[in-house]
């Protein structure tokens, strides 16, 4: 059984601009995920009765719990990215602080992996919710056509 490595094998030395751009990209993606989660929560609420009627509640419950967990993780991750961005000063202050700069890059790499892992899990949950709700909508339409 393979385990995920928490550290990358090598580290690239990014410029401060590249680090800033990557952090801005994370912010953008996290903000979008936050808006998406509002939509997903609304969608689940709108179709709750139909989900219960279709006997899919047992299937939906773990996925909704996963989305709720993702929502809480998003808040924590957003704070980490904000703090990391605020500490970018270390890289641009024209003071040679090699250990602090290396620690900043280590944190950046760890954060990059954490953001990537978050989105992999989040996308999986999101896909499952869309599949479930689309099945519920199809069943609802079929019932209407049969009646």
Rosetta blueprint (number, residue, H / E / L):
1 X L
2 X L
3 X L
4 X L
5 X L
6 X L
7 X L
8 X L
9 X L
10 X L
11 X L
12 X L
13 X L
14 X L
15 X L
16 X H
17 X H
18 X H
19 X H
20 X H
21 X H
22 X H
23 X H
24 X H
25 X H
26 X H
27 X H
28 X H
29 X H
30 X H
31 X H
32 X H
33 X H
34 X H
35 X H
36 X H
37 X H
38 X H
39 X H
40 X H
41 X H
42 X H
43 X H
44 X H
45 X H
46 X H
47 X L
48 X H
49 X H
50 X H
51 X H
52 X H
53 X H
54 X L
55 X L
56 X L
57 X H
58 X H
59 X H
60 X H
61 X H
62 X H
63 X H
64 X H
65 X H
66 X H
67 X H
68 X H
69 X H
70 X H
71 X H
72 X H
73 X H
74 X H
75 X H
76 X H
77 X H
78 X H
79 X H
80 X H
81 X H
82 X H
83 X H
84 X H
85 X H
86 X H
87 X L
88 X L
89 X H
90 X H
91 X H
92 X H
93 X L
94 X L
95 X L
96 X L
97 X L
98 X H
99 X H
100 X H
101 X H
102 X H
103 X H
104 X H
105 X H
106 X H
107 X H
108 X H
109 X H
110 X H
111 X H
112 X H
113 X H
114 X H
115 X H
116 X H
117 X H
118 X H
119 X H
120 X H
121 X H
122 X H
123 X H
124 X H
125 X H
126 X H
127 X H
128 X H
129 X H
130 X H
131 X H
132 X H
133 X H
134 X H
135 X H
136 X H
137 X H
138 X H
139 X H
140 X H
141 X H
142 X H
143 X H
144 X H
145 X H
146 X H
147 X L
